[in-house]
Amino acid sequence: MINNVKQMREQCGYTQEQLANLVGASRQSIISIEKGHYIPTTIMALKLAFSLGVGVEELFILEKKDWKG
C-alpha cells in the first residue's frame, strides 16, 4: 500500500501533533501511520482525508501486490 499521509500533511503545513489533534489521535499514531506500521481504521482514514482536504484514495493507494486472490 502506498501511503501519502506524510506528504499531504507537510503540504498542508501541519505538524504531526497538529494533525493528531485534528483527527483525535495521538502523535504516535500519526507517526505509525506515516511509517506504514499501522493501517488506520476506515473512520480514521476518512478523518485524515477530510482534515487534509483530499480523498482517502489520495492518502492510501492499494497496489496490485496487496490483493489477495
N, CA, C and O atoms as a printed pandas DataFrame, in Angstrom:
     atom_number atom_name residue_name chain_id  residue_number  x_coord  y_coord  z_coord
0              1         N          MET        A               1    0.847   -1.176    0.000
1              2        CA          MET        A               1    0.000    0.000    0.000
2              3         C          MET        A               1    0.891    1.236    0.000
3              4         O          MET        A               1    1.856    1.329    0.757
4              5         N          ILE        A               2    0.548    2.165   -0.852
5              6        CA          ILE        A               2    1.252    3.440   -0.878
6              7         C          ILE        A               2    0.553    4.366    0.116
7              8         O          ILE        A               2   -0.673    4.472    0.126
8              9         N          ASN        A               3    1.344    5.027    0.941
9             10        CA          ASN        A               3    0.820    5.882    1.988
10            11         C          ASN        A               3    1.360    7.297    1.757
11            12         O          ASN        A               3    2.569    7.520    1.811
12            13         N          ASN        A               4    0.470    8.240    1.502
13            14        CA          ASN        A               4    0.859    9.630    1.234
14            15         C          ASN        A               4    0.531   10.587    2.378
15            16         O          ASN        A               4    0.489   11.801    2.175
16            17         N          VAL        A               5    0.301   10.058    3.570
17            18        CA          VAL        A               5   -0.116   10.909    4.691
18            19         C          VAL        A               5    0.946   11.958    5.010
19            20         O          VAL        A               5    0.626   13.137    5.161
20            21         N          LYS        A               6    2.201   11.539    5.112
21            22        CA          LYS        A               6    3.258   12.487    5.471
22            23         C          LYS        A               6    3.370   13.603    4.431
23            24         O          LYS        A               6    3.461   14.779    4.783
24            25         N          GLN        A               7    3.362   13.231    3.156
25            26        CA          GLN        A               7    3.484   14.237    2.102
26            27         C          GLN        A               7    2.327   15.229    2.136
27            28         O          GLN        A               7    2.534   16.437    2.023
28            29         N          MET        A               8    1.114   14.719    2.291
29            30        CA          MET        A               8   -0.064   15.589    2.321
30            31         C          MET        A               8   -0.063   16.462    3.577
31            32         O          MET        A               8   -0.438   17.633    3.524
32            33         N          ARG        A               9    0.357   15.890    4.699
33            34        CA          ARG        A               9    0.431   16.664    5.948
34            35         C          ARG        A               9    1.411   17.821    5.790
35            36         O          ARG        A               9    1.123   18.953    6.177
36            37         N          GLU        A              10    2.569   17.520    5.217
37            38        CA          GLU        A              10    3.575   18.566    5.028
38            39         C          GLU        A              10    3.098   19.632    4.042
39            40         O          GLU        A              10    3.379   20.816    4.230
40            41         N          GLN        A              11    2.375   19.222    2.988
41            42        CA          GLN        A              11    1.828   20.197    2.033
42            43         C          GLN        A              11    0.858   21.160    2.708
43            44         O          GLN        A              11    0.767   22.333    2.345
44            45         N          CYS        A              12    0.131   20.636    3.703
45            46        CA          CYS        A              12   -0.828   21.474    4.428
46            47         C          CYS        A              12   -0.159   22.310    5.518
47            48         O          CYS        A              12   -0.784   23.201    6.094
48            49         N          GLY        A              13    1.103   22.023    5.794
49            50        CA          GLY        A              13    1.830   22.776    6.805
50            51         C          GLY        A              13    1.544   22.356    8.233
51            52         O          GLY        A              13    1.799   23.115    9.168
52            53         N          TYR        A              14    1.017   21.152    8.412
53            54        CA          TYR        A              14    0.718   20.653    9.752
54            55         C          TYR        A              14    1.894   19.872   10.327
55            56         O          TYR        A              14    2.618   19.185    9.608
56            57         N          THR        A              15    2.064   19.993   11.628
57            58        CA          THR        A              15    2.978   19.093   12.330
58            59         C          THR        A              15    2.217   17.799   12.613
59            60         O          THR        A              15    0.997   17.737   12.460
60            61         N          GLN        A              16    2.941   16.786   13.021
61            62        CA          GLN        A              16    2.275   15.532   13.397
62            63         C          GLN        A              16    1.327   15.774   14.569
63            64         O          GLN        A              16    0.234   15.208   14.614
64            65         N          GLU        A              17    1.735   16.597   15.499
65            66        CA          GLU        A              17    0.907   16.908   16.666
66            67         C          GLU        A              17   -0.378   17.628   16.248
67            68         O          GLU        A              17   -1.456   17.309   16.750
68            69         N          GLN        A              18   -0.273   18.582   15.345
69            70        CA          GLN        A              18   -1.457   19.314   14.880
70            71         C          GLN        A              18   -2.437   18.389   14.170
71            72         O          GLN        A              18   -3.644   18.461   14.401
72            73         N          LEU        A              19   -1.920   17.524   13.311
73            74        CA          LEU        A              19   -2.802   16.590   12.611
74            75         C          LEU        A              19   -3.454   15.629   13.596
75            76         O          LEU        A              19   -4.642   15.325   13.489
76            77         N          ALA        A              20   -2.670   15.158   14.552
77            78        CA          ALA        A              20   -3.218   14.262   15.575
78            79         C          ALA        A              20   -4.376   14.923   16.312
79            80         O          ALA        A              20   -5.408   14.293   16.543
80            81         N          ASN        A              21   -4.210   16.182   16.680
81            82        CA          ASN        A              21   -5.280   16.905   17.373
82            83         C          ASN        A              21   -6.515   17.061   16.500
83            84         O          ASN        A              21   -7.638   16.956   16.992
84            85         N          LEU        A              22   -6.322   17.309   15.223
85            86        CA          LEU        A              22   -7.452   17.471   14.303
86            87         C          LEU        A              22   -8.287   16.202   14.186
87            88         O          LEU        A              22   -9.513   16.268   14.098
88            89         N          VAL        A              23   -7.627   15.050   14.184
89            90        CA          VAL        A              23   -8.342   13.787   13.962
90            91         C          VAL        A              23   -8.628   13.015   15.247
91            92         O          VAL        A              23   -9.226   11.939   15.198
92            93         N          GLY        A              24   -8.214   13.544   16.387
93            94        CA          GLY        A              24   -8.477   12.886   17.660
94            95         C          GLY        A              24   -7.619   11.654   17.890
95            96         O          GLY        A              24   -8.088   10.638   18.403
96            97         N          ALA        A              25   -6.355   11.761   17.501
97            98        CA          ALA        A              25   -5.418   10.641   17.665
98            99         C          ALA        A              25   -4.194   11.140   18.417
99           100         O          ALA        A              25   -4.061   12.333   18.691
100          101         N          SER        A              26   -3.311   10.222   18.742
101          102        CA          SER        A              26   -2.050   10.605   19.372
102          103         C          SER        A              26   -1.007   10.879   18.294
103          104         O          SER        A              26   -1.145   10.429   17.156
104          105         N          ARG        A              27    0.016   11.605   18.654
105          106        CA          ARG        A              27    1.117   11.865   17.721
106          107         C          ARG        A              27    1.778   10.541   17.330
107          108         O          ARG        A              27    2.188   10.364   16.183
108          109         N          GLN        A              28    1.879    9.629   18.269
109          110        CA          GLN        A              28    2.470    8.315   17.994
110          111         C          GLN        A              28    1.664    7.565   16.943
111          112         O          GLN        A              28    2.236    6.868   16.106
112          113         N          SER        A              29    0.348    7.700   16.979
113          114        CA          SER        A              29   -0.494    7.057   15.965
114          115         C          SER        A              29   -0.205    7.623   14.580
115          116         O          SER        A              29   -0.116    6.880   13.602
116          117         N          ILE        A              30   -0.059    8.935   14.503
117          118        CA          ILE        A              30    0.249    9.570   13.215
118          119         C          ILE        A              30    1.609    9.094   12.714
119          120         O          ILE        A              30    1.764    8.794   11.530
120          121         N          ILE        A              31    2.581    9.026   13.596
121          122        CA          ILE        A              31    3.909    8.528   13.229
122          123         C          ILE        A              31    3.808    7.110   12.678
123          124         O          ILE        A              31    4.390    6.807   11.636
124          125         N          SER        A              32    3.079    6.245   13.365
125          126        CA          SER        A              32    2.929    4.849   12.924
126          127         C          SER        A              32    2.225    4.739   11.585
127          128         O          SER        A              32    2.589    3.906   10.754
128          129         N          ILE        A              33    1.224    5.572   11.373
129          130        CA          ILE        A              33    0.511    5.578   10.095
130          131         C          ILE        A              33    1.452    6.039    8.988
131          132         O          ILE        A              33    1.534    5.408    7.934
132          133         N          GLU        A              34    2.157    7.135    9.227
133          134        CA          GLU        A              34    3.061    7.673    8.211
134          135         C          GLU        A              34    4.163    6.677    7.834
135          136         O          GLU        A              34    4.560    6.600    6.672
136          137         N          LYS        A              35    4.648    5.926    8.805
137          138        CA          LYS        A              35    5.713    4.955    8.544
138          139         C          LYS        A              35    5.191    3.652    7.943
139          140         O          LYS        A              35    5.973    2.784    7.554
140          141         N          GLY        A              36    3.865    3.519    7.869
141          142        CA          GLY        A              36    3.285    2.307    7.318
142          143         C          GLY        A              36    3.272    1.136    8.282
143          144         O          GLY        A              36    3.064   -0.007    7.875
144          145         N          HIS        A              37    3.494    1.415    9.556
145          146        CA          HIS        A              37    3.464    0.366   10.578
146          147         C          HIS        A              37    2.049    0.072   11.050
147          148         O          HIS        A              37    1.795   -0.967   11.659
148          149         N          TYR        A              38    1.138    0.980   10.772
149          150        CA          TYR        A              38   -0.249    0.843   11.209
150          151         C          TYR        A              38   -1.168    1.316   10.092
151          152         O          TYR        A              38   -0.994    2.412    9.559
152          153         N          ILE        A              39   -2.130    0.501    9.746
153          154        CA          ILE        A              39   -3.146    0.878    8.770
154          155         C          ILE        A              39   -4.357    1.356    9.561
155          156         O          ILE        A              39   -4.925    0.594   10.344
156          157         N          PRO        A              40   -4.757    2.604    9.366
157          158        CA          PRO        A              40   -5.844    3.150   10.170
158          159         C          PRO        A              40   -7.197    2.517    9.847
159          160         O          PRO        A              40   -7.396    1.926    8.786
160          161         N          THR        A              41   -8.104    2.661   10.789
161          162        CA          THR        A              41   -9.481    2.231   10.558
162          163         C          THR        A              41  -10.084    3.091    9.463
163          164         O          THR        A              41   -9.530    4.129    9.099
164          165         N          THR        A              42  -11.196    2.667    8.951
165          166        CA          THR        A              42  -11.886    3.443    7.914
166          167         C          THR        A              42  -12.242    4.831    8.425
167          168         O          THR        A              42  -12.063    5.820    7.714
168          169         N          ILE        A              43  -12.739    4.910    9.638
169          170        CA          ILE        A              43  -13.123    6.206   10.199
170          171         C          ILE        A              43  -11.909    7.112   10.335
171          172         O          ILE        A              43  -11.986    8.297   10.010
172          173         N          MET        A              44  -10.790    6.575   10.809
173          174        CA          MET        A              44   -9.577    7.388   10.944
174          175         C          MET        A              44   -9.076    7.827    9.573
175          176         O          MET        A              44   -8.643    8.968    9.414
176          177         N          ALA        A              45   -9.128    6.944    8.585
177          178        CA          ALA        A              45   -8.700    7.297    7.228
178          179         C          ALA        A              45   -9.574    8.436    6.683
179          180         O          ALA        A              45   -9.067    9.355    6.041
180          181         N          LEU        A              46  -10.869    8.372    6.939
181          182        CA          LEU        A              46  -11.781    9.428    6.499
182          183         C          LEU        A              46  -11.491   10.746    7.211
183          184         O          LEU        A              46  -11.518   11.807    6.588
184          185         N          LYS        A              47  -11.216   10.685    8.507
185          186        CA          LYS        A              47  -10.876   11.892    9.266
186          187         C          LYS        A              47   -9.580   12.515    8.736
187          188         O          LYS        A              47   -9.487   13.732    8.581
188          189         N          LEU        A              48   -8.594   11.677    8.462
189          190        CA          LEU        A              48   -7.324   12.166    7.924
190          191         C          LEU        A              48   -7.554   12.854    6.577
191          192         O          LEU        A              48   -7.066   13.958    6.339
192          193         N          ALA        A              49   -8.296   12.189    5.713
193          194        CA          ALA        A              49   -8.558   12.747    4.383
194          195         C          ALA        A              49   -9.295   14.082    4.483
195          196         O          ALA        A              49   -8.920   15.050    3.822
196          197         N          PHE        A              50  -10.327   14.135    5.296
197          198        CA          PHE        A              50  -11.092   15.365    5.467
198          199         C          PHE        A              50  -10.203   16.490    6.001
199          200         O          PHE        A              50  -10.246   17.616    5.506
200          201         N          SER        A              51   -9.399   16.171    7.016
201          202        CA          SER        A              51   -8.527   17.175    7.634
202          203         C          SER        A              51   -7.458   17.689    6.679
203          204         O          SER        A              51   -7.014   18.832    6.785
204          205         N          LEU        A              52   -7.048   16.834    5.748
205          206        CA          LEU        A              52   -6.008   17.217    4.793
206          207         C          LEU        A              52   -6.589   17.714    3.469
207          208         O          LEU        A              52   -5.848   18.100    2.564
208          209         N          GLY        A              53   -7.912   17.704    3.363
209          210        CA          GLY        A              53   -8.580   18.241    2.182
210          211         C          GLY        A              53   -8.399   17.407    0.925
211          212         O          GLY        A              53   -8.366   17.938   -0.185
212          213         N          VAL        A              54   -8.281   16.088    1.106
213          214        CA          VAL        A              54   -8.107   15.182   -0.032
214          215         C          VAL        A              54   -9.027   13.983    0.133
215          216         O          VAL        A              54   -9.652   13.808    1.179
216          217         N          GLY        A              55   -9.106   13.165   -0.900
217          218        CA          GLY        A              55   -9.863   11.929   -0.812
218          219         C          GLY        A              55   -9.019   10.826   -0.182
219          220         O          GLY        A              55   -7.790   10.862   -0.245
220          221         N          VAL        A              56   -9.669    9.871    0.410
221          222        CA          VAL        A              56   -8.965    8.744    1.029
222          223         C          VAL        A              56   -8.064    8.057    0.014
223          224         O          VAL        A              56   -6.961    7.625    0.347
224          225         N          GLU        A              57   -8.534    7.958   -1.223
225          226        CA          GLU        A              57   -7.757    7.272   -2.254
226          227         C          GLU        A              57   -6.490    8.031   -2.628
227          228         O          GLU        A              57   -5.606    7.471   -3.276
228          229         N          GLU        A              58   -6.390    9.291   -2.229
229          230        CA          GLU        A              58   -5.149   10.038   -2.433
230          231         C          GLU        A              58   -4.153    9.788   -1.306
231          232         O          GLU        A              58   -2.946    9.938   -1.493
232          233         N          LEU        A              59   -4.661    9.408   -0.137
233          234        CA          LEU        A              59   -3.789    9.120    1.005
234          235         C          LEU        A              59   -3.273    7.685    0.987
235          236         O          LEU        A              59   -2.105    7.424    1.275
236          237         N          PHE        A              60   -4.161    6.769    0.645
237          238        CA          PHE        A              60   -3.827    5.347    0.685
238          239         C          PHE        A              60   -4.157    4.719   -0.660
239          240         O          PHE        A              60   -5.314    4.701   -1.081
240          241         N          ILE        A              61   -3.137    4.206   -1.328
241          242        CA          ILE        A              61   -3.317    3.619   -2.648
242          243         C          ILE        A              61   -2.976    2.140   -2.576
243          244         O          ILE        A              61   -1.846    1.765   -2.263
244          245         N          LEU        A              62   -3.955    1.314   -2.868
245          246        CA          LEU        A              62   -3.767   -0.127   -2.841
246          247         C          LEU        A              62   -3.068   -0.559   -4.119
247          248         O          LEU        A              62   -3.535   -0.279   -5.223
248          249         N          GLU        A              63   -1.952   -1.239   -3.957
249          250        CA          GLU        A              63   -1.187   -1.734   -5.107
250          251         C          GLU        A              63   -1.637   -3.146   -5.450
251          252         O          GLU        A              63   -2.163   -3.863   -4.599
252          253         N          LYS        A              64   -1.430   -3.533   -6.687
253          254        CA          LYS        A              64   -1.832   -4.852   -7.157
254          255         C          LYS        A              64   -1.267   -5.951   -6.262
255          256         O          LYS        A              64   -1.955   -6.935   -5.991
256          257         N          LYS        A              65   -0.025   -5.798   -5.799
257          258        CA          LYS        A              65    0.611   -6.825   -4.967
258          259         C          LYS        A              65   -0.088   -7.009   -3.625
259          260         O          LYS        A              65    0.093   -8.028   -2.959
260          261         N          ASP        A              66   -0.898   -6.005   -3.227
261          262        CA          ASP        A              66   -1.618   -6.075   -1.951
262          263         C          ASP        A              66   -2.908   -6.901   -2.051
263          264         O          ASP        A              66   -3.507   -7.235   -1.029
264          265         N          TRP        A              67   -3.336   -7.229   -3.271
265          266        CA          TRP        A              67   -4.555   -8.002   -3.480
266          267         C          TRP        A              67   -4.294   -9.455   -3.106
267          268         O          TRP        A              67   -3.251  -10.018   -3.438
268          269         N          LYS        A              68   -5.217  -10.029   -2.439
269          270        CA          LYS        A              68   -5.129  -11.463   -2.098
270          271         C          LYS        A              68   -6.193  -12.178   -2.892
271          272         O          LYS        A              68   -7.387  -11.954   -2.691
272          273         N          GLY        A              69   -5.766  -13.034   -3.789
273          274        CA          GLY        A              69   -6.724  -13.825   -4.566
274          275         C          GLY        A              69   -6.957  -13.336   -5.950
275          276         O          GLY        A              69   -7.743  -13.928   -6.689
